[in-house]
Amino acid sequence: MCTTCGCGDEANTRVSALQEPAVSLLQEPAVSLLQEPVASVHPHGHPHDHEHAHDHGDGHAHNHAHPHSHDHGHHHPETIPLEQNLLAKNDLLAARNRGWLEGRGIRAFNVMSSPGAGKTTLLVRTLTDLGDRLQAGVIEGDQETSLDADRIRAVGRPVIQINTGAGCHLDADMLRRGLDALDPETGSTVFIENVGNLVCPALFDLGEEAKVVIVSVTEGDDKPHKYPHMFMAADLVIVNKSDLLPYVDFDVDGFRRRTRQINPRTEFLVLSATTGDGLAGWYDWLGGTSSRSSTLTESLTDTLSP
């Protein structure tokens, strides 16, 4: 269980390669960091509220409950916060993932959004245009089903499905297992499509090179202040479905201002993954986030040239 948000079904997390037929990989038993409640125990071995039997002189023993407290050293229930330890363990695993990726020159992008913002549509479009050049693979996170992973697979790029059960985010250990199954090539790119959620994914470092947050114009422009942790963590914020701006109440400048108030360092793009408007900026950003950026940028520019 995730003690940060109360979600979790680690024992039922499934990592699948989506082969024909689907083969589930690496179903390791998960360890839940659950603390057993500490009982209040009387130092003489009996519970706090106990009964005494005594005789009133009529020959009959009477049992009376004595709910009064005894002030002689009871051990009271104790709650130990586990969030810090849980995140510290995750951060250690994330650092190992980061070292593993950097050692192989693999660029990993953690793509996050609420459900329906267009993560999968953007990835499908990106893989269609640049999948071969980027040598791109995808690790797809969802609570259930492989619907989004099937869309990725239809483009012809390798994809690993991680189903989290009741879990609302991926963590560093899940990514490690996904990378083991995906086995990306040296110098390739890995897109990590996180579970649709604007809360917990922001708290869990996976070892990625950058965090990408996507917001649809249909969601409203107040998200940065409602979900500040997500936008504080973002290296890039994408406003998607720009083709719908004439039909919805979404203030792009106001959204940008709210985002900058929370995270002045983040970069910002407006695009439509459906129509292709603004995708050049996204492709340029992909080419500018690693030490190999100059070569990759030239490659992407050639791809986008008429």
Secondary structure, 3 states (H helix, E strand, C coil): CCCCCCCCCHHHCEEECCCCCCCEECCCCCCCCCCCCCCCECCCCCECCEEEEEECCCCCEEEEEECCCCCCCCECCCCCCCHHHHHHHHHHHHHHHHHHHHHCCCEEEEEEECCCCCHHHHHHHHHHHHHHHHCEEEEEEECCCCHHHHHHHHCCCCEEEEECCCCCCCCHHHHHHHHHHHCCCCCCEEEEECCCCCCHHHHCCCCCCEEEEEEEHHHCCCHHHHCHHHHHHCCEEEEECHHHHHHCCCCHHHHHHHHHHHCCCCEEEECCCCCCCCHHHHHHHHCCCCCCHHHHHHHHHHHHCC
